[in-house]
Amino acid sequence: MHQPDHDIRNRLLIARLPAMPQILIKLIELLQTDDAGMPELADLIAKDAGMTGKILAVANSSAYQRGNRSAGLEQSLVSLGTDMIKTLVISESVFQTFNNFPHSGGTDLRSFWKHALGAAVVARDAARLMDYAHVEEAYLAGLLHNVGRLALLATAPREYATNFLARDDADLCAIEQRTLQITHTEAGAWLIERWHLDSFLADSVLYHHEPAARLESAHPLIRIVRLAHLLVHHGDRPDLVAEAAALCGIGEHALDGIMQAAARQVRQSAEYLGIDLTGADEIVAPPAAMPPADPVQQRLQEEVRNMMLVSEMGQSIARQQGETNMLEAMTRSARVLFDFGTAVILLENPTGQALVGVAAGEHQQRLAQFAIALDRPGIVASAAAERRVMLATHGAQPLGIAEEQLFRILGTESIACVPLLAGQRCLGVLVGGVEAWRLPDLHKRERFLQAFGNQAASALETALSERGHARRQIAHVADEYRDATRRVLHEVNNPLSIIKNYLSVLDAKLARREPVVAEMSILNEEIDRVGQLIGGLADLQPTDAGRVANVARVVDDVLRLFRATDFLPASVQVLVRMVDEPNEVAGDADLLKQILVNLVKNAVEAMPQGGRIEIANRGHVNRERRLYVELVVGDSGPGLPPEVLANLFGAVPSRKEGKHHGLGLSIVHGLVRKLDGMITCRSGKGGTSFEILLPARTERAGAGVPARLTD
């Protein structure tokens, strides 16, 4: 029979082949985020009624369930563990898909399913040995590696029925190519690509019959599926298996371990999924006889499993955002792990003298005002003081009023008190309400209870530390903002005073009908400066590093402001010594103006009886291989006391009145630093001088000019 090449492909296109289940698509997306924790898996599974039923059935089976109580979904997930949950979700989803293929109902699929399960568990174990990042992806690839055979059976049931039962090897591919012009590997890859999976799954299916020589540089998933296929279908060809194992870097001893484990896991998976494999051909090595159960070994396995559960719960708690969510996650996890009817958390108060209730989870209103003193005898206080798990039954020992209240809040006859230990510190106590008949079981699990308390306390301590750090940062920012506000208020006073004085001058000139153009220009400049100062409070106007200031022009502007107002009394003379060059510095002229206004104002205030102020440009200075222009502002005042000079540029109170006084020189220092300059001060009985070094714009030096005396 020779059908046209396009015929079978067209039939594949129009066949009603099943789509990938949504839960499996979402699970794959979740696994690819590398953050598939228990809460995320629980949310995903709870949305699928069929999958929820499957999880509950497995968790309540004899392999997992203890006692006669049926486990709910949360307890079932914890009982099974993350790895088993992922395996069940993937397997159940794929087998639902397999069962939905048309015309497969009349075909015995037991052998097909057994091979698929065998390839899946082998691929998963091989991926773990290779440290392949996506173990669940390898398991899924093994399950799907022969899905093309189902697709061909659904599309051409009469033509392919006989070949479907044939051994999966290169001869089968040749027959498929001759009769259908398409192999099951091509059909499988085509189907997976139609499911739009962002993975190498399709390639691993397409190339699982390729010889080892062609797969040396192939993606790890392709090599893993090739090895799984050979181990399951061609265990009688050790030469081929050895080649594929070498490509995966797996030795002969490890292969034997994979095969021994696969037989048991296939039977277990089939049992969980409700698949009858009776009569299916053997595909993996039969398991060795199981030795008698070793109680010590069982105990160790139980301890390891408990530690893994605790670690996973700790990570889940730590992922919560906010202290309230974290505390609620702690109580919820404790209820699931230990079957508490209810659970509350009491944390140590800031003084360390009592345990107080937290408004999280159940009974929020009552717990918000609840406290147990640590210096009084009692079961809860003892758990915190002795740092060990305590179990108690109501009426078995005298109780204080607070503990009586706690029993009523929990509505239980017995309690388990788990101290939350972070190192040597007890952060509080988790109290769970339980039925009295369960106390012996909890007594056996005290180490498990304490391990959970330690993990929860570690996550809580980290959250509390981060919260404290955040509060300190907020307080620091608030302090900085308050300081900045005080500085801006201090600086704004200068231009506002100038504006006020100029308004008086303006009023007088207008009354005399004299020109006021110059005064209006100065007022506009000072109003702009007020806006810049206020804007700087929020860093809205950063300094432009490319600006250049002319020192002589800025000095003239400052003195013009002082001369036209009452700031410069007649008893104070100002001597200006400028040079032609260098006269330009790298920086903002407004900042330099602000510096000079503060220094001149301070100099005037330091000489209430009059004196002399000198402003001089002393030319270039080389300081640490960098060229500066030296600008000096000096006065002939009485000088500064040593204690003031020692803390001159700090924000310290001065002898001047007003709540913003004492900030001026601190602001000057900050402005000079903002200009990338340096400032020093010399002071004695002969007066005070401030020497300012500002980055020079050029390296040329100019000749001096005669000094001029300014009234």
Beta strands, then each sheet from edge to edge (+ up, - down):
strand 1: 342-348
strand 2: 354-357
strand 3: 371-373
strand 4: 390-393
strand 5: 414-422
strand 6: 425-434
strand 7: 548-550
strand 8: 572-577
strand 9: 584-586
strand 10: 611-623
strand 11: 626-635
strand 12: 678-684
strand 13: 687-695
strand 14: 708-710
sheet 1: 3+ 2- 1+ 6- 5+ 4-
sheet 2: 7+ 9-
sheet 3: 12+ 13- 11+ 10- 8- 14+
end
